[in-house]
Amino acid sequence: MVNRQKILIVDDDENIAELISLYLTKECFETMIVNDGESALSALSSFSPNLILLDLMLPGIDGYQVCREVRAKSSIPIIMLSAKGEVFDKVLGLELGADDYMEKPFDTKELVARVKAVLRRYKAAPAPEAKPDIKCVEYPDLVINQTNYSVVYLGNTVDMPPKELELLYFLASSPNHVFTREQLLDQIWGYEYIGDTRTVDVHIKRLREKIKDHSSWRIATIWGIGYKFEFKG
């Protein structure tokens, strides 16, 4: 018998948690519901989930702190759930290491689709002992290495969350190619859906704050379409 993947649902709203659990169970996932941050951290070892659905507004330890503590010792996928729809809240969640962020109220079928997409992407990552091909692109004063997740700009290492680095590497790997926001969502976040594409805009903004335009290259906005890594050669 194939072991079912385990989803830890962390939400103090029991009705929402039960509804999520119902839909995930129908999709053959095993679920566990906890209602506060401390219980979530305890369940990491006792339940050993494959993915965490994490509400931000929790009693005691909030979702942001739970995410911090999980990331300090595990790379398990995390999807944040929150009634907070401000860009700042999404950026903070993603920078803390969340793999996705959904705003309440959400469509339960979309949530299930995102759970599957994040798990596929996590499963597809190379095992630590594997020897993946070195993924590195170089431009004047810029080296982006996705193999060891490092960026060197003007001779200095730039701290960058995984999604920012992956987005920069993807764009720079296809210089002068224009990508729509939807294409970037699909490539970097691993799902296709009709919805809020501000996630891409937020990450581009953060990249531009850290990587300024160069005389040879820049991250260019193609108005009404999307973005490209423009290289002048």
N, C-alpha and C positions, 0 to 999 in steps of 0.2 A: 504494500500500500504506500502511495506517495504521501509524504508528510505535507500537511497543509501549512501554508505560510501564515505566520502569526502577526496580527495587527494589534498594537496597544492603543486604545482610545482613551485620551486624557481630557475629560470635560466635566465640569461641575453641573452642567445641565443634563440631568438624567434622561429627559425625553429625547434630546438631540443625540446623546450617546447611544441610546437604545435603537434609535432609527438608523444611525450609521452602522451599528453592529448587525442589524437585521439585513441590510443591503449587502454588507460584506460577507456575511454568513451564506447568503444565497449564492454568492460568487465563489464559495468553497474556501473562504479564509477562516482561520480560527481567530477569535477576538477575545480581548480582555478589556474591561472597563474599569478605570479608576477615576476618582473625582478630585484629586488634589496632587500637587507637585511632589510631595514626599512619597506618596504611594507610587507615583510614576517612576521615580528613581529606584525604589525598592523592586519594582516589577522588572527592571532591566535584567537583573540576575535570576529572579524566580521564574519569569515568563519567557525571557529571551526572545523578544519580538523581532520580526524582520523589518518592521516599519512602525513609526510612531505618528499618530494623529494627535497634535498637541494644541489644545486651546490656550490662548494667552492669558485670559482673565481667570486665574485660579486662586482659591483661598490659600493663604500661607505663601509658599514659593510660587511665583508666577511663571508663566510659560517661557519667558525670556531666560530666566535663571535656570530652569530645567534644561533648556536647550544648551546653555553654556556648560552645564555640568555633564550632560550627555556627550557633547563634543569633546570634552576634556579627556574622555576615555574610550569613545566609540565613534565609528563613522556610519552607524545605522541611519538609514534615511528618515528624515523628519518632514512632515507636512504640517505647517502651522495653520490653525483655524482661528479667525478672529472677527469680531464685529467692527474692529478698527480698520477703516479703509484708506487712511491717509498714507501718502507715499512714504513718509518718514517711518511709519510702523512697518511697512513692507520691507523697506531698505534695511532697517535694523534687524528684522527677523532673518533676512537672507544673509546679511553680513555675519550674523552669529552662527551661521552654518546650516540653516534650514534649506531643504531641497526644493520646497515649493511653499506657496502662501495662498490660502483661499479665504475670501471675505464672506462672512455670514450676512444674510442667509445665502446658502449655496444650493445648487442642484445636486441631489444625492448621486445621480447617475454620473455626473461629471466628476464628483469626488472619487467614485470608484474607478473611473477611467484614469484619473491622475495617479491614484494609488498603484494601479497596474503599470502605468508608464514609468513611474519612479522606480518601482521594483525591477522592471526590465532593464532600466539603465544601470541600476546598482549591480544587478546580476551580471551585466555585460562587462563590467569593469575588470581588467586583468588581475589575476591573483597575484599576491605579493611576490611569490617565488617565480612568476613568469618573467620573461625578458622581452617586454614590448619594444617595438621599434622606437627609436628616439624621435620624438615629435618636437621639432625646434625650428623656428623661423628667425632669420636675422635681417635687420635693416640698419642703416646708419644710426648709431647711438641707441639701438633697441634690439634686445634679444628676448624672445618669448619661448620658454621651454615648458611644454605641457607634460613632458615625461616626469620631471621633478617639480613641476608647478612653481617655476620661478620666472621673474621678469627683471631684466637689468636694463635700466634706462639712464643714459648719460653716465654710465659707469657705476651706478648705484642700484642695489636691489630694492625693488618696490614691493611692499606688502600688499597682497591682493587676495580677496576671497576667491574660492575655486570658480564660481560662476563668472566673475569678472574676467579672470584669466582665460577661461574657456571661450568666452565671447571674443576677447581680444585675439586669441590664437586663431579662432575660426575665421574671423574677418581678415586677419593678416595672412592667413594661408591661401587666400584667394584675392590677391591685390586687384583693386579696380573693378571688382565684381560687386554689383549692387544686390543686397539681400533685403527682402521685406521684413517687417517686424514679425510676421507670422512664421516665415521661414526660420528666423533666428530663434523664436520660441521653440519650434519643433526640433531644431538642431541642438540647442543648448539645454533646454528644459525637458525635452523628450516627449512632447505631446502636441497635438494639433487641436485647437478649439477656437471658437468665436467668442471673444471676450476682451478683457482689459489687457492691452498690449503695453501698458505703461511700465511693466517690469523691464522690458528692453530699454525704454527711454531712460529709466532710472540708472540702469547699469552703464549705459553709454555716458551719462552725465558724470558718474563716479570715475569712469575711465579717463575722461577728459580732464578731470581735476588732478589726476595723478600723472597722465601722459599728455604733455602739451604738444601742440602742432609743431612739426619739424619742417625744415626747409625741403626735405625729400619726401615726407609722408605725413598723413594726418587721417583722423577718423572723420569722414565727411558725411553730412546729412544730405540725403537726396529727398527733397521736400515732396511729400505726398506718397513716397514709396518706402524708404527705409534708410539704410546706411551702407557705407563701403569703406574699406581701408584704401585710401588713395595713395598710390606710390608714383612719384614723378620720375624715378630712375636717375 
